[in-house]
Amino acid sequence: MNHEKGPLRLAAVPFAAILLSTALGCTLDEVNSDAIRTNGMFAEMAAISPGWGDTLVRVNLTVGGASGTRIELVGDDALVAEAGDDFVTLGRVGHGRYEEVLPGESSREITIRLERGPDDSTAQGSAVLPEPYALRVETDVSEGVNRSTPVIVSWDPPGLEGETVEWSVDGDCIWADSGVTPDDGVMTLQPEHVRVRPTQVGEECGVTVTLDRSVQNDVDPQFIPGSSIRAIQRRAVDFVSTPAAGEKNGPPLVSSAQP
């Protein structure tokens, strides 16, 4: 990517596994937390501020590693998040997934803690939410942007020198793409990152460009190594992607030959 200034069949299950799941009081999708010690849990924690004034706190808990059986919290076990004087208890929204919203989006330390009963260890992770910023499209998108035209986005304030942000682009008629760019306040999304799907040639669709300014930290060593917490300031802008020059329904190609 160039950077220019300015401009997400049922398999056979061994009999022993069925016995194990029954003994643990779980289904094949989840295991109850009272059957797992903290040092057997893998935690993926995130605090995401999307620019709406709040921060979504999300945790995925699994057994043994990222692809392990998901964990349902039971009994005295609970996930809580706090930032300053704000405190929330996360609710279960899916197998092994817990979410809740903290008020505010300012840069501050966010702590997510797994609280356990008297028979096991509490564990937590903390990360400082990066500074918020405003994102906008500099390119004229009032009539859509054809896929042979670069799209310039800018954000303010930029980050510190040497820092980066992650970008992604997605839409119904294009291939998803992503990368990293300097957190210097401007990025040019080149046409090679807005590629039409073969079955949608000649069509237009809404496209979203997303930027993540993030910080990732390790968590308490009671969790399985590789567990982490990530604090993200996320912003997104939309535009309509139209056929490229020379594409079906697109503008004609302009010859570069000299007379």
C-alpha positions in Angstrom: 0.0 0.0 0.0 1.3 3.5 -0.8 0.9 6.3 1.7 0.6 9.8 0.4 0.5 13.0 2.3 -2.4 15.2 1.6 -4.3 13.7 -0.6 -15.7 -12.6 10.6 -21.8 -31.9 9.4 -21.6 -33.4 12.6 -18.4 -35.3 13.2 -18.1 -38.6 15.0 -17.2 -38.0 18.7 -15.2 -40.6 20.6 -17.0 -42.4 23.4 -14.4 -41.2 25.9 -15.0 -37.6 24.9 -18.8 -38.0 25.5 -18.0 -39.4 29.0 -15.7 -36.5 29.7 -18.2 -33.9 28.6 -20.9 -35.5 30.8 -18.6 -35.7 33.8 -17.7 -32.0 33.4 -21.3 -30.9 33.2 -21.1 -29.4 29.7 -22.2 -29.8 26.2 -19.8 -30.5 23.3 -19.7 -26.7 22.7 -19.1 -25.5 26.2 -17.7 -26.6 29.6 -18.7 -25.1 32.9 -16.1 -22.9 34.5 -16.3 -24.7 37.8 -14.5 -27.7 36.1 -11.6 -25.6 34.9 -8.8 -23.9 36.9 -7.8 -20.4 35.9 -4.4 -21.7 34.7 -6.3 -23.9 32.2 -8.1 -21.0 30.6 -7.2 -19.0 27.5 -8.5 -15.5 27.5 -8.9 -13.0 24.6 -9.9 -9.7 26.0 -10.8 -6.5 24.1 -12.0 -3.0 24.8 -13.3 -1.4 21.6 -14.4 2.2 21.2 -16.2 2.7 17.9 -16.6 6.5 18.1 -20.1 6.5 19.5 -19.2 7.7 23.0 -19.0 4.3 24.6 -16.5 1.3 24.8 -17.5 -2.2 24.1 -15.8 -4.8 26.4 -15.6 -8.3 25.0 -14.0 -11.5 26.3 -13.7 -15.0 24.8 -12.8 -17.8 27.2 -11.7 -21.2 26.0 -10.0 -24.3 27.5 -6.3 -24.8 26.7 -6.0 -22.4 23.8 -7.7 -20.2 21.2 -9.4 -23.1 19.5 -10.3 -25.0 22.7 -13.8 -25.7 24.1 -15.6 -22.6 25.1 -16.2 -21.8 28.8 -19.5 -20.9 30.4 -19.2 -19.0 33.7 -21.2 -20.6 36.5 -21.5 -20.2 40.3 -19.3 -17.4 41.8 -17.3 -16.9 38.5 -17.8 -13.6 36.7 -16.1 -11.2 34.3 -16.1 -7.5 35.3 -14.6 -4.4 33.6 -13.7 -1.1 35.2 -12.3 2.2 34.0 -12.0 4.9 36.7 -15.3 5.0 38.6 -17.1 3.0 35.9 -17.8 -0.7 36.7 -19.8 -3.3 34.7 -20.4 -7.0 34.8 -20.1 -8.7 31.4 -23.1 -10.8 30.2 -23.0 -14.0 28.2 -23.8 -13.3 24.5 -22.7 -16.7 23.0 -20.7 -19.8 23.6 -17.7 -18.6 25.6 -18.3 -14.9 24.7 -19.1 -12.2 27.2 -19.8 -8.5 26.5 -20.9 -5.3 28.1 -20.6 -1.5 27.4 -18.6 0.9 29.5 -19.6 4.6 29.2 -17.0 7.0 27.7 -14.4 6.7 25.0 -11.6 8.8 26.4 -8.1 7.5 26.7 -7.9 5.7 30.1 -6.8 2.4 31.6 -9.4 -0.3 31.3 -9.1 -3.5 33.5 -11.0 -6.7 32.7 -11.0 -9.2 35.6 -12.1 -12.8 35.9 -13.4 -13.1 39.4 -13.6 -16.6 40.9 -14.8 -18.3 44.0 -12.6 -19.1 47.0 -11.2 -22.2 45.4 -9.3 -20.6 42.6 -7.3 -17.5 41.5 -8.7 -14.2 40.2 -6.9 -13.1 37.1 -7.0 -9.9 35.0 -5.6 -7.8 32.2 -5.2 -4.1 31.8 -4.5 -1.8 28.8 -4.8 2.0 28.2 -7.3 2.9 25.5 -5.6 5.0 22.9 -6.5 8.6 22.2 -9.8 9.0 20.2 -9.7 10.6 16.7 -12.0 11.7 13.9 -11.8 9.9 10.5 -13.1 11.3 7.2 -12.9 10.7 3.5 -11.0 13.4 1.6 -11.9 12.1 -1.9 -15.2 13.3 -3.4 -17.6 10.4 -2.8 -20.8 12.1 -3.6 -21.3 10.1 -6.8 -19.4 7.0 -5.7 -15.8 6.2 -6.4 -14.8 4.0 -9.3 -12.5 1.2 -8.5 -9.6 2.6 -10.6 -9.5 5.7 -8.4 -7.5 6.0 -5.2 -9.5 6.9 -2.0 -7.8 9.3 0.5 -8.8 9.2 4.1 -7.5 11.4 6.9 -7.8 11.4 10.7 -7.2 13.9 13.4 -5.3 14.0 15.7 -2.6 11.7 14.3 -0.7 9.4 16.6 2.9 9.6 17.8 5.8 9.4 15.4 6.6 5.8 14.6 3.2 4.4 15.6 0.9 2.5 13.2 -2.8 1.9 12.7 -4.4 -1.2 11.2 -6.7 -0.6 8.2 -9.3 -2.9 6.6 -11.7 -2.5 3.7 -14.8 -4.6 3.0 -18.0 -4.6 0.9 -20.5 -6.9 -0.8 -19.0 -6.6 -4.3 -15.3 -6.5 -3.4 -12.7 -8.8 -1.8 -11.9 -7.9 1.8 -8.4 -6.6 2.4 -6.3 -5.2 5.3 -2.9 -3.9 6.2 -1.0 -1.5 8.4 -0.2 2.2 7.8 1.7 4.9 9.7 -0.4 6.7 12.2 0.4 10.0 10.6 -3.1 11.3 9.8 -3.5 10.4 6.1 -3.7 7.2 4.0 -4.3 6.6 0.3 -6.2 3.4 -0.4 -4.9 2.4 -3.8 -7.2 0.6 -6.4 -5.4 -2.7 -5.9 -7.0 -2.9 -2.5 -10.5 -2.5 -3.8 -10.8 -5.5 -6.1 -14.2 -6.5 -7.5 -15.4 -10.1 -7.0 -15.6 -12.0 -10.3 -19.3 -12.6 -9.8 -20.0 -8.9 -9.2 -18.1 -7.4 -12.1 -20.0 -4.3 -13.3 -21.9 -3.8 -10.0 -21.6 -1.2 -7.3 -21.9 -1.6 -3.6 -21.3 0.1 -0.3 -17.7 -0.2 1.0 -16.4 0.4 4.6 -12.9 1.5 5.4 -12.0 0.8 9.0 -9.0 2.0 11.0 -7.9 0.6 14.4 -5.6 2.5 16.7 -4.7 -0.2 19.3 -2.6 -1.3 22.2 -2.1 -4.9 23.1 -0.8 -6.2 26.5 -0.2 -9.5 28.1 -2.5 -10.6 31.0 -1.9 -12.2 34.3 0.3 -15.3 34.0 -2.5 -17.4 35.7 -4.1 -17.5 32.2 -2.6 -19.7 29.5 0.4 -18.1 27.7 -0.7 -16.2 24.6 -3.8 -14.8 26.4 -4.0 -11.0 25.8 -5.9 -7.8 26.2 -6.3 -5.3 23.4 -7.6 -1.7 23.7 -8.8 -0.3 20.4 -10.0 3.1 19.1 -12.0 2.1 16.0 -13.3 4.5 13.3 -15.0 3.7 10.0 -16.1 5.6 6.9 -18.3 4.5 4.0 -18.6 5.1 0.3 -20.1 3.5 -2.8 -17.6 1.6 -4.9 -18.6 1.8 -8.6 -17.1 -0.1 -11.6 -13.5 0.7 -12.6 -12.5 2.3 -15.8 -12.8 -0.4 -18.5 -14.9 -2.6 -16.3 -18.5 -3.4 -17.4 -20.7 -0.4 -16.7 -17.6 1.6 -15.8 -16.0 4.7 -17.5 -13.9 4.2 -20.6 -10.2 3.6 -20.3 -8.1 6.7 -21.0 -5.1 6.1 -23.3 -1.8 7.2 -22.1 -0.2 7.2 -25.5 1.3 10.5 -26.7 0.3 12.0 -30.0 
